[in-house]
Amino acid sequence: MLSLNQEQSLLNALVWDLVQESRGNHRVAEACFEGYRVTVSHRFDRLRVALYESGTLVDVAWESVHHSEDHA
């Protein structure tokens, strides 16, 4: 069984991969993790990360994305 820190690290890595996928193909990227579904969408200058459990939205985060970050 994984520790909470290990689970958080794996989830963070998964989200980062989904962010890259969403940015690259301009579509919603999604994956499942420990009974949760994670979706990432990159629209215009905003990034949305959503966490669902049993089809119910549990948490969502929005982040502004600056064009300079895309070229870093």
C-alpha positions in Angstrom: 0.0 0.0 0.0 1.3 3.5 -0.9 1.7 6.2 1.6 -0.2 9.5 1.2 2.9 11.2 0.0 3.5 8.6 -2.6 -0.1 8.8 -3.8 0.1 12.6 -4.0 3.4 12.3 -6.0 1.9 9.9 -8.4 -1.3 12.0 -8.8 0.8 15.1 -9.4 2.9 13.3 -12.1 -0.3 12.1 -13.7 -1.8 15.6 -13.8 1.4 17.0 -15.3 1.3 14.3 -18.0 -2.4 15.2 -18.7 -1.5 18.9 -18.9 1.1 18.2 -21.5 -1.3 16.0 -23.5 -4.1 18.6 -23.3 -1.8 21.4 -24.4 -0.4 19.3 -27.2 -3.7 18.1 -28.8 -6.0 20.9 -27.6 -8.5 18.4 -26.3 -9.6 17.2 -22.9 -7.1 14.7 -21.5 -8.3 12.2 -18.9 -7.1 9.3 -16.8 -8.2 7.2 -13.8 -6.3 7.0 -10.5 -7.3 5.1 -7.4 -11.0 5.2 -8.1 -10.9 8.8 -9.3 -11.2 10.3 -12.8 -8.9 13.2 -13.5 -9.6 15.5 -16.5 -7.5 18.4 -17.8 -8.5 20.9 -20.4 -6.4 23.7 -21.8 -8.6 26.4 -23.3 -7.3 29.7 -24.5 -5.2 31.0 -21.6 -6.8 28.9 -18.9 -6.0 25.4 -17.6 -8.8 23.4 -15.8 -8.0 20.3 -13.7 -11.0 18.4 -12.4 -11.2 15.4 -10.0 -14.3 13.2 -10.1 -15.3 10.3 -7.8 -18.1 8.0 -8.9 -19.0 10.6 -11.6 -19.4 13.4 -9.1 -17.1 16.4 -9.3 -15.0 16.5 -6.1 -12.5 19.3 -6.8 -11.6 21.7 -9.6 -8.8 24.1 -10.1 -8.3 26.8 -12.7 -5.0 28.3 -13.6 -4.1 31.2 -15.9 -1.5 30.2 -18.4 0.9 32.8 -19.8 2.2 32.4 -23.3 5.8 32.9 -22.0 5.4 29.7 -20.0 4.6 27.8 -23.2 8.1 28.6 -24.6 10.1 28.0 -21.4 
